[in-house]
Amino acid sequence: MAGANMSMCIVLIAAALVVAVAPRSEAAIGCNTVVSYLNPCLPYITNKGPLGKCCSGVKGLYDAAHTTPDRQSVCNCLESLTGTYANVDLNKAAGVPKQCGVNIPYKISPSTNCTEVK
């Protein structure tokens, strides 16, 4: 019986080591990060102020989203945020990337299918 327990311990330790050294997938950008980058855009897309420093946030977020999971996470966050904030002008929000000289592969809209973003 002691031999079986010892074998099981060795198997569990080996499994833990494999998990510990396995490459981790790159974490997607969280919604809090998206909000922090795009917070300067809020006055503009709610018709309460100029474009201002919005473009620096848009460009920073664009540069931070390196992987497909990052871009899909940003897309999902934008999709959910467009319905969260009151008085968001969806046309202005959708046009911000172009105004800032950033080409994103999807439209900022509550109806965007973010699983198609690559």
N, C-alpha and C positions, 0 to 999 in steps of 0.2 A: 504494500500500500504506500509506503514511503517513497518508493521508486516512481510510482504514478504521480504523486504530488510533486516530486522533484521535476519530472518531465513536463508537467503542466506549468510549473513556474518558469522553466526554461523557455517554453513556447510563448508564454505571456511576455517575458522580458524581450524575446526576439521580436515579437509583434510591436511592442512599445518602441523599440529601437528603429524598426522600419518606419513607423509613423513619425518618429522624431526627425529622421533624416530625409524623409520624402519631401520633394519640393512643394511648397505651398502655392496655391493659385493666387494671383495678384488680387488684392481686395478692391472691390468697386468703390467709387467715390460715394460717400454718404450724402444724404439730403442736407444735413447741417453744413457741410462743406459747400454745396451748391448755393445754399441760401447766403452764406457768408461772402461768396464771390459776387453774387448777383444783387445783394442788398442795395447797392448804389443805383440800381435800375428801377427800384420800386417807385420813386416819385415820377419818373418818366412814364412808365407803363400804366400808372393810375391817373395820368393827366394832372399831376400836381407839381411838376417841375421839369427842368431840362434834362437832356441826356446825361450831362455832367460827366461823372467818373464811371459811368456804367460800362463803357467800352473797355476800360482796363480790367474790370472784373470779368467781362465776357471773354476777353483774350486770355486771361489767367486761367479761367475754367477750361477753356478750349485746350490750352497747353497742358493742363493737368490730366485730361482724359486721354490717356495713351492707349488703353486696351478696349476691346469690344465690350467687356463687362463694365468698364468705367463709363463708356459712352452710353450704354443701355441704362445704367444706373442714373446718369445725369438726365437722360430722356425721361425715365420714369418719374424722377423727382420733378422735373419741369411740368410734366403732364399733370401730376397731382397738385402742384402749386398753382397752376393756372385756375383751378377751381377753388382754391383755398382763400386767396386774397380777394377782398371785395373791390369792386370797381376797376379790375384789371382790363385794360383795352387789349383784347386778344390780337388785334391786327398790329398794334404797336409792339406787343411782346414778340410776335412772330417776325417782325421786321428788324428787331434789334441786332441780331447777328450780322445781317447784311449791312446795316448802317455802321457797324463797327468793323467791317472788313473781314468778317469771319464766316467761312462757308461750312455750315453744319449739314449733315446728310439727312435731315428730317425737318419737318415744320413743327414749331412750338405750338402745340394745340392739345386740348383735352382728348382728342380722338386719335392721336398718333399711336401707331403700333410700334412700341419700342423694341419688341423682340426682333424686328426686321432691321434695326440699326446695327451696322457693322463697324 
